[in-house]
């Protein structure tokens, strides 16, 4: 090497240096998440549910939009993000209702083109499709003094079902109570969210998805593949640098 000059850096050493800088944060991330997963049982991550809003949103376990609630006797039938709830408990039935009423043997939940007939506990009994309904989109529902279902499909277009829901007739004067939405209390909203999300996801599952890249979808898997390739390159350049260093030391010792 000339005095006052600069020592030429070999490409392998330069690549190794820059790869080390690039992979510093990803390697720290993989190491920390891997350590946490390895001790998940001791840290209680298996039994600790993730209930953060952003986590539930990511896994599609958080309800979006605003709920609508309808009094049905002593209970409340609610709909939130297409999911039906009875007193805050999620039901198997889904839909966006225009109203709900309590009948003699259960609850009728009306959508614009269908009516779900539920038992008192919220279990689905039957769904009346368009072929079993009056013509036109359902605008609102109610019940007459005999607890028979009333359906309105337009101005002066009111229909009344018989008790077995097998037939209906048009009525000119329908005295009865019509279903109207009421504000949803905060406690009921919390109960619906908890029922919909269940116990949430254990933090160990979230960490596993972060560690494997699955948390970020297809892009995360591709990033992980690229990360593995860069680690292989880092290992290869490190091996080349190490072998050259050993070779240089051997030559100096041989010439001394």
ABEGO torsion letter per residue (X at the ends): XBBGBBBBBBAAAAAAAAAAAAAAAAAAAAAAAAAAAAAAAAAGAAABBBABAAAAAAAGABBBEBBBBBBBEABBBBBBGGBBBBGGBBBABBEBBAEBBBBAAEBBBBBAABBBBBBAAGBBABBBBAAABBBEBBABBBBBAAGBBBBBAEBGBBBBBBAAGABBBBBABBBEBBBBBBBBBAAAAAAAAAAAAEAEBBAAAAAAAAAAGAAAEAAAAAAAAAAAAAAAAAAAAAAAAAAAAAAAAAAAAAAX
